[in-house]
Amino acid sequence: MLSVKVLTVFPEIFPGFLGYSLTGKALEEKKWQIEAINIRDYAEDKHKSVDDTPCGGGAGMIMRADILGKAIEANYQGGRIIYMSPRGKTLTQKISHELSKEENITIICGRFEGIDERIIEEYNVEEVSIGDYILTGGEQAAQIMLDSVIRLLPGVLGNEASIEDESFESNLLEYPQYTRPIEWKGRSVPEILLSGHHQKIEEWRREQAEIATKAKRPDLFKKYLDSKNS
């Protein structure tokens, strides 16, 4: 079972949308568990302050190393410590697969202008980003990352084969999908998908995946070609 601890100043946000659908069912079935820890519980003043002004000046506030450090040390049970940060490495399917094999993950959700750099140095914290944009806090990013991880846990999706055909699993975007009705607004489902010829259908799907990837994600298509030629 994957055990997740989230350090946040808004513990009530969790599990959020992770408590619904497949991830919610997996939570009920104890395929994973989550505990949201309030960083303010480790503050020392009556206002439960966890931040202070940046050294050297500048806008915003920085989460203090002493308070966040106490929260980490009181709750860390092994495994990787991840800080959701726009400065981090971009979340990929490969990273999600790696995290799905962990037993324990601790996630730091920053607020304000970020966290004291000494936290990252002291606890060997990994920084992970979900994209080149800024959010008001790390809680939303943590939930997105966890969604991508939890669905990869054994038994969560039910049909494990469905993962193999998804976008990014083989450096290709997923092929187009169709269902009934066969005719809709003058558009028909491609005849090959109605043929019952499974080998030709697989060939068609691979071809369509290559076309879509080359057109929409040439960077990914290059990785695909490199992997084929290696």
Disulfide bonds with the S-S distance in Angstrom:
none
